[in-house]
């Protein structure tokens, strides 16, 4: 889509948001790109710029001028990284919360890929120039272990290992509320939420065209106040999988307001300081070295801000800090 386009709002689109109507009418434009065009005042309603939330009225004229986006390129940046393992085939990084894994629309700097290139890292080219070496991802606000391929052969081997589910992934999460059992398994399909495109959903997901099976196993490490600290094993790697699955159980990840968590935890009459991120950490990863086949396990200790938050929560509930340390044995 390159030329200016316009349409008259039909009765069936009356009351619909401008951004959703444009995205559905022009499938070549992603929702992100539609938002960019709206912010650049390149989407007009009756000749005037409008917000994405504008509710369309019958017979309004919507004009879209989809100017090409400046190309996004993964560039080297001098950003410190916590490298926990490295050999000739792979590099394993303990990613900080707040860091995006790779560049994309509206986000071309400060990513893990930028940082790896900045240390002179050779990375597998792969199929996407914005994702060199990337074989799996972590959400922006999820910290912890991420595995990166240095060459195309390693990238192919690791990609197949993830598809065959032979890579072992273990996470630590703090959930709102008390889970009723010591351990469990969640098997709910996950799909893009048709109403909120920034989210995934398991609600009636199996009926959606992009639904994919997903399995999450968990065991309780400790109850902290009225919350539950769990170790989570992933057997599939769907977008937002842990967050979606526990939200479906009505026990969202602490701090994850996108999936229903409270903005701020309370213990009795006291409010804890805002965490400022999701309490979700990729703590361990096991994989076969792509060239030798040797089994390698790496771990990333629980970040200090998460540990201190747990201690604050335990103290507010009258719990001793030693119980938290015992529950986290092997993760500190």
N, C-alpha and C positions, 0 to 999 in steps of 0.2 A: 504494500500500500504506500504510494508515494504522492499522488495528486490530492488536491483538496477535495474533500467529500462532504456531503450534507444530506440531511434527511428531515422530513417533517414528522413530528411526534405523532404516532397513531394512537387511537384510543387505548390499545392494550398496554402501551408504555406510560400512560398517564399516571403520575405519582411515583414513578421509578426514579431512583437516583441517577444523576447524569453520568457518573463514572461507570456504573453498572450497565446502563443502556448503551453507552459507546463501546464498552468492552464486548458486550454480547453481539452488537451489530457488526463490529469489525474484528473478527477472531484473529486476524494477523497481528493485532495490537494486544500485548499483554496488559494486565491490570496495572502493573507498575508503570508501563510506558504511557498508558492513558492518564495516570496521575501526573506524570511528568509533563505531558502536553497541557493538561489543565492548569498546572502551576505556572507554565510558561505562557499562559493566556493564548494558547493555540486551539482551544476548544471554545467556541462562542455559542451563546443561546440568543437568538434574535439579534445577532450582531454585537453582543456584549459578552465580555469574559464572565464566567460563572464558576462557582465552587463545585467540587465533585459531589457534594451532598445536596446540590440543588435538585428539588423535586420537579420533574418535568410536567408541563401542562400540555394538554391537547393542542395540536397545531403549531407549537413552537418550532422554530427552525434551528437545528443544531448543525454547526459547521465545524469540521475537523481538518486541521492542516498538519499532517503528520511529517514534520521535518525530520530528516535522518538524525539519529543520535550520534554524537561524537564517539568514535570507536574506543572501547575499553581495552586497555592493555595491562597485563600483569608486569609491573616494573619492580626492580630491586629497591628495597628500603632497609636502612640500618635499624632494625628493631630487635631488641634482645629476645632470645628464645631459651626455654628450658629444655635442652635435648637430653633425653634419658637413655637413649640407645642409638647406636649408629654402626653400620658396616658398609660394605661396598654396594649393597643392594637397596638398603632401606635406611630411613631415619625416623625415629620415634620422638615425638615432641609432647611435652606436658603443656597443653594449650591453656592460656589464661582465660577466665570469663571475660566477656566483652570483645574478644577478638573473633572476627569473621574468618572462616577458613579460606575462602577464595573470593576474588573480585566478581562483581556482577553489576547489574543496572543500579546506578546511583551510589556505588560503593567500590571504589577502585584503589583505595589506599589503606594501609594499616592492617592488611590481612595476613594470615599465616603464610600464604604463598609469597606475598611481597617480602616477608621477613626471611623465608628460606632462600629466595633469590638474593637477598641482601647479604647473606653469609657466603655467597659464591657457590651455592648449592647446585649441583647438577640434578635435574629432575626429569622423570619420564615425560615425554611430550603428550602421550595419550591422545584422545579424540577432541579435547577441548582446550584451546590455547589459554583460557582463563583458569584452568584447573590442572596445571602440570603436576604430575606425581600423586594427585589426590585419588584415593581409592575408597574412602568413606569420609563422613563428615560428622562434626558435632555442632549443635546449635550455638549461636553466638554467646548466650549466657550460660552454656554448659562448659565447665572446665574439664581438663584431664587429657588422657592418652589419645593421640591420633597418629596413625601409621601412614607414612608417605613413601612412595616408590622412587628410586633414583634413576631407573632406566625402564625402557618399554617392556623388556622381558619380565622384570620384577612386577611391573604394573599389571601385566596380563595374568601372572601367577596369583598375585594377591587378589585381583578382581575375581578370579575363579574361586579362590578360597572363600571369599565373602559370599559368593553365589551358592556355593556348596555348604555354607554355614559351618565351616571347620574352624573359623576364627572365634576365639572365646572372648567375650566382652563382659566385664563386670562393672557395675556402677554403684555408687552410694547415693541415696536420696532420703530426704526428710519429707514426710507426708503429713498433711493436716489430718487430725483425728487418729483414733486407735483402730488399727486393723484387727479383725476378730479372730484371726488364726495366726499360727506361728509361721506359716509359709503358704504359698499358693501359686497358681498359674493363671494367666490371663490370655485367652485366645479370642480376640475380637478383630475382625477385619478393620482396616483403616483406609480412609479415602479423604480427598480434599473436601472441606466443608463447602457445599454449594452456596451457602448464604454468607459466609465470611471467609473469603479466599485466602486470608493470612493464616487460617487455622486448618487443622486436620480434624477428622471426626470418626468415632466408631459407632455413633448413633445411626442405626439403619444403614451403615456403610456398605454392607453386603449387597444392597440394592442399587448402589451407585456404580457407574461404568468403570471408574478407576480404582475400585476397591481391591486391596491386596491383603492376603492373610498376614497375621502378625501374632507372635507368641512372646510373652514376657513371664519369666519365673522370678519369684521373690522370696526372701526369708527375713524375718524380723531380727534386727540386731539389738534394739532397745526401744522402750517407750520413754519419751522425754516429754514431761508434762502431759498434755493431751495429744501429743503427736507421735509419729512412729518413724524410727530410723530403720531403713531397710537396705539390704544388699540385693541388687537386681541383676539377673542374667538375661541378656538379650539373645534370642535365637533367630530373630529377623531384625532388619535395620531400617524400618520405615521412618519417614519423616515424623519427628516429635513423638515417636512411639511410646516411650515411658510416660511422657507427660499426658498423652491422650488416654492411655490405658488406665492410669491411676485416677485421672479425672472422671473416667467412666464409672469407677468404683466409688465416686464421691469422696475421694481422698487425694486431692490435687497435690502436686509438688509444692512445698512451701516457697512462696515468692513468685509463683507462676500465675500471675493475674490473668494472662491470656486464656488459661484453662480453668479459671474459677477459684484460684487461691485468694485468700484475704490479702489486702494491701499491707496489713501489719498484724503480726501475731499478738495475742493477748494471753496473759497468765493471770487468772483471777481479775483483779481490778487494774493490773499493770500492763502497759503496752511495751513490747520490746522495740528497740530501734529497727527501722526498716532494713531488711537484708540487702536490697538493691540488686538482687540477681535471683536466679532459680537455685534452690538447694539441690543441685544435681551435678555429680562429679564422676567422670569416667576413670575409675580407679585402677583397673587391671586390664591387660590385653595379652592373649596368648595366640601365637601364630607360628606356622612353619616357615623357616627362612627360605625365600623363594629359590635360591640356587642350591643350597646344601640339604634342605629338608629338615634341618635341626629345629627342634621345638624351642621357641623363645618365649619367655614370659616377662613382661615389664609392668611396673606399677607406678602410680603417681600418688603420693600421700595427699590426704585431705587438705585442701588449702586452709591456711591459718584463719582467714575470715570466717569460713564455715565452721571450723573447730571452735573458735571463740563464740560464735553465735550459739552453738550447741551448749557450751558451758554457761552462757548467760541464761539460756532457756532452762537448763537444769537448776541453776541457782535460784531463779525466780520461782521455781516449783518446789524449792526446798530439798533438792537432790544434791548429792555430793559429786564433785567432778571426777572422782576415781571411777565411778560406774560408767561414765562416758568413755574414759580411756580404755576400760576393759572391753566395752562393746566394740570399740574401734581398733582392737588389737590387730596389727597387720596392715592398717590403713593410715597410721600416723607417721 
